[in-house]
Amino acid sequence: MLTVLPEVADALASGAPVVALESTIISHGLPRPENLRVAREIEQAVRRGGAVPATIALVEGRPHVGLDDAALRHVAGSDDVVKVSTRDLATVAARGGSGATTVAATSHLAALAGIRVFATGGLGGVHRDARATWDESADLQALATTDITVVCAGVKSILDVPATLERLETLGVTVLGYGTTAFPGFYLSDSGHSLDWRVDSPEEVAAVMAARAGLGTDDRGIVVANPLPPDEQLDPALHDRLLHDGLAAADAHQVRGKDVTPFLLEFFHRESKGASLEANIRIVLHNAELAARIAAAAA
């Protein structure tokens, strides 16, 4: 069922590096019309790193791996584009709908197309109230069952970071700190939690990918945790204040379950006067270029 952009298909056929990109950040993560401009900048960052970008989305019932300009405009500007995780793919496709893919859905479709490297902002994870709600992102299960290397800035700090790291360990997902042994906290360079393994070059990541293939452990993903430089992160004092106030506001408004994350992200954006959104854009561009360099090394 995949519709693969000719440029992406040619790159895959020749063994050239390709990087998958999610589309949820375009349709739901950034305001219009900035979202279209940033989507193009992300693709350009992949090209600067030496790879072909493949933004993934459902367009009128068809999974597209790589979007032409018309499809990109549709995802960025249409009100009928829904957020699609793996469980939603078949339903939206069967109904001829359009959907922006999450980390989980993007990982699935990228692997189906033969793409091995994926760049995103931050992973979903275990929610802070998971002990009561069992609320955990489908991203974690996707990483446990999909051969994909995901470059990200860790998980969003509004989640339960230590519980997420424990789940990744239980699921057998390799987590590598890029240039660090500190697990990044999305807006923050350091979440306060450490990692066992550090890599310092795209070639080291590519070597891990190759070794896993030889050992038969490539039936699940690799997380490359790539922090923002400290001078580009959100001010830690501002971050901590917004997190405290945002959690209190969510509780006061009785926001629960899957609604907590978008509520807190919007709270951060509004109360930081756009500083968190600017950090988010820096994160994705930073990760896109590194993912391209890793894909080139692996190719």
Sequence and secondary structure as in RCSB ss.txt:
>XXXX:A:sequence
MLTVLPEVADALASGAPVVALESTIISHGLPRPENLRVAREIEQAVRRGGAVPATIALVEGRPHVGLDDAALRHV
AGSDDVVKVSTRDLATVAARGGSGATTVAATSHLAALAGIRVFATGGLGGVHRDARATWDESADLQALATTDITV
VCAGVKSILDVPATLERLETLGVTVLGYGTTAFPGFYLSDSGHSLDWRVDSPEEVAAVMAARAGLGTDDRGIVVA
NPLPPDEQLDPALHDRLLHDGLAAADAHQVRGKDVTPFLLEFFHRESKGASLEANIRIVLHNAELAARIAAAAA
>XXXX:A:secstr
  EE HHHHHHHHHT  EEEE SHIIIIIS TTHHHHHHHHHHHHHHHTTSEEEEEEEETTEEEES  HHHHHHH
HH TTEEEE GGGHHHHHHTT EEEE HHHHHHHHHHHT  EEE S B  B TTHHHH  B HHHHHHHH   EE
EESBB TTS HHHHHHHHHHTT EEEEES SEEEETTEEEEEEE S EE SHHHHHHHHHHHHHHT TTS EEEE
    GGGS  HHHHHHHHHHHHHHHHHTT  GGGHHHHHHHHHHHHTTTHHHHHHHHHHHHHHHHHHHHHHHH 
